[in-house]
Amino acid sequence: MRKILVALIALFLASPAVAGSFDWPGGRKAAIVLTYDDALTSHLDVAAPQLEAAGLRGTFFLNGTFPAADIPRWRRLAEAGHELGNHSMFHPCPRASFAMDPQFNTERYTVPGMLREIGAMNTLLTAIDGRTEHTYSVPCSISLAGGVDYIDALRTSGMIRSVRTGVPDGGVVSDPARLDPFRVPSRSFPETATADDLIAYVKDVQRAGGLGVFMFHGVGGDYLTVSAEAHQGLLKYLKAHADDIWVAPFQEVMRRASPATRP
């Protein structure tokens, strides 16, 4: 009986970390990433000022169609410690997603063409922030080009180290050690979402002891908008629980969660 007990203890000690025991910085119990898609004016005017007032940093996934006059503002955010991520150059999506010029339907793309577009956006981002490594978020959360999933080609290209996708009704990563860094789920919310709704997701992540990634579009303006009040309430909660929750940009969190993303 004693030999069996010793063997069971040894097996337990050799097993991968269970959910809730991931080694987040400072002994914190969970990690949250705040991401913002599409290089919107409300990110510069509302989201970023609220983040900085709370002492928090986020990830802004840019596509290349924002006004040139905004470049100094995006550069300042990068200098302040926020992450500028790659959201492709022209934000191609399936034709049924929303009204767009037909040449930007992903049904018309090829995998090599999609990768060239991502590479071009990397070049633009480097010109803005001076960084040679960038993360990527999938436009419309659908990683198809001409009906072919391009994530594995992106993985082997070496251009990107980690990729954020979207899971509107889920997105809690309970075991970050087993996470595929090229298919990181995230959580979006409807325009009716309140601060309590956003905080409830954070509490789910806390209970799991894992990772949660928010996907925002408009904040207090633009489209697919979460109100400025709801966003502010979320940041207030995260700041009040800074001893328990690590809030950092996507690339920084992914380097901690997945050794494959480290330089």
N, C-alpha and C positions, 0 to 999 in steps of 0.2 A: 504493500500500500504506500509506503514511504517513497519507494522508487517511482511509483506512478505520479505522486504529488510533485516530486522534484522535476520529473519530465514535463508535467503540465506547466509548472512555473517557468521552466526554461523555454518552452514553446511560446508562452505569453510574452516573455521578454524579447524574444527574437522576432515577434510579429510586427508588421507595420503599425504606425501610430493610429489609434482609433480616432473617430470623429470627436472633436472637442479638445484634442491634446496637441494641436499643431503649434509649432514654436513661432508665435508672432513676436515682434520686437517688444521689449519691455515687459514681457510676461503677459501681454494682453490676450484676451480670450477669443477675439474675432477680428476680422479685417473688412473694411468697406472701401470700395472704389467709386468715386463719383465721376461719371463720364457724360460728355455733352457732344451731340452730333451736329454736323452740317455747318459749322462756322457761322453761327447766327449772331445778329446784332444784339439780341437779348443776352447772349453769353457774355459779351463785352460790357453791356450796360447794366445788367442785373446779376447774373450768376457769379461772375468773377468778383465784383465788389463785395457780394455777400460772403463768398468763400474767404476772401482776404480779411474781412472784418472778423470772421470767426477763427482766423489763423489756420485755415485748411487749404489743401491743394487738390486740384482736380485734373482730369485729362480731357482735353478738347480735341475731338476728332474732326479734322478739317478736310473738306474737299476743295478743289482749286478754283472755285468760281466766286469766291468772296471778293469784294472791292479792293483794289490795290491800296486805297487810302487806309484800309484797316491793318496793313502789314505792320506798321509801328506798334499798334496796340497788341497784336498777337505776339510780336517780339518781346514786348514788355512783360506779358504774361509768362512767357518762357523764362525770362530773366528772373521773375519772381518765384520760380520753382514749380509752376504748373507744367504739365506735359502737353505738347502738341503732337497729336497722333494722326495717322494716315487713314482717310476715309475714301480713298481713290480720288482721281482727278475730277471726274465728271459725274460721280454718283450714279452709275448705271444700275437699273433695277428691272425686274420682269415687267413686261408691258402692261399687265393688269394692276400694277401697284398704284399708279397715279398718272396724270397726264404729263407726257414728256415727249421730246423730239424722238422719232423712231430710231435714230442712230444710237440712242442711249438705252435701248431695250437690251437686256442681257441675252435675249434670244439671238441677237445679231452678233454678239461677241464670240471670240475664241479664247481659250485658256491663255495662249501666248499673248494675245492682245490685252487681256485683263492684267496680266503680270506687267506688261510694258506700262500700262496706265498707273499701276501702283508704284512702279519704279520712278516714273516721272513725278508723282506726288511726293515721293521720298526726297527727290532732288529739290523741289520747291520748299519742303519743310526744312531741309538742311540750310537753304539760303536764308530762312527766317530765324531759326533757332541755333544754328551752328552745330547741331548734334548729328552724328552719323548713324544712329540706330533709332528706329521708330517702331511703334506698335501699330496695329491695323484693326479697324472695325468694319464689318461687312455691311455694305449698303443694303438696306431693306432686310438685313439678316438672312439673305438667301445667297449662298456662295456658289451660284451656277453661272457659267459662261457658255452659251450655246448648248445648254442642257447638261453640261459636264461640271462636276464639283471641282473647283480649282484650288481648294485648300491644301491638298497634298503637294501640288506643284509649287504653291507658295512656300510651303514648309521646306522643300528641298532647294528652293532658289537662293536661300540665305539672305533675302532682302528684309525679312520681317522675323522677329523672334517670338511674337505672341499675337493672338487674334481674338477679339471680342465678338461674340455672336449675340443672338437675342432669344430669350425665352420669356414671353410676356407674362405667363402665369406661374413662373417658378424662379429659378436662378439662384437658389441657395446651394453653395458648394460645401458639403459637409466634410469632405475629405480632400483638402487641397493637394495633398501628396500624390493623389491619383489623378489629378486634373490634367487633361490634354491642353497644353498651353496654346494650341492653335484652334481650339473650340471652347472658349471660355464663355459660359452662359451669363446673361445679364437680365435685368428686370426693368421693364418699362411700365408706365402708369398712365391711366386715362386723364383727360383734362379735368375731370371732376375730383381727382385725388386730393385729399387733405393732408396736412402734416401728420395726422394720426395714421393715415394709410401708409405713408412713407416710413414712418417710425416703426409700424408693425412689421414691415419687412426686415428692418434692422434687428428687431427683437428676435425674429425667426433665425437670423444669422447668428446672433448671440447664443441662442439656445443650442444651435448646432455646433457652436465653437469653430465655425469655418469662415468662408469668404462670401461676400455679396457684392455684386457690381450693379450700380444703377445706370440705366440708359435714359438720359434726358434729351429732349429736343428743345423747344422753346421754354424759356423760364420767364414768366411775366410778360410774354410777348411772342411774336412770330407764329409758329404753328405747332400742333401736337403739344400744346402748352400746359405745363404745370405752373400753378400760380406762384408769384413771388413770395406770398405768405406761406404757402406749403413748403416751398424750398427753404425759406428762412427757418421755419419750425424744425425741419429735418436737421439743418446745420446746428441749431441750438442744442438739439438732443445729442448729436455727435460730439459737440464740444463739451457738454456736461458729462459725457461718459468716456472722455479721452483716456482714462486709466484702464478701461476695459476694451476699447475699440481702437484699432489702428486704422487711420484714414490716410491714404497715400495715393499718388498717381498709379495708373494701371501698370506701367512698365516696372516701377519700383516694387509693387506688390507681387508681380509675376516673377521677378527675380528671386524673391524670397520663397514663393510657393513652389517654383519649378526650377530645379538646377539646370534644365535644358535651355532656359532662357538667359542664363548668365553669360557674360562675355568670356 
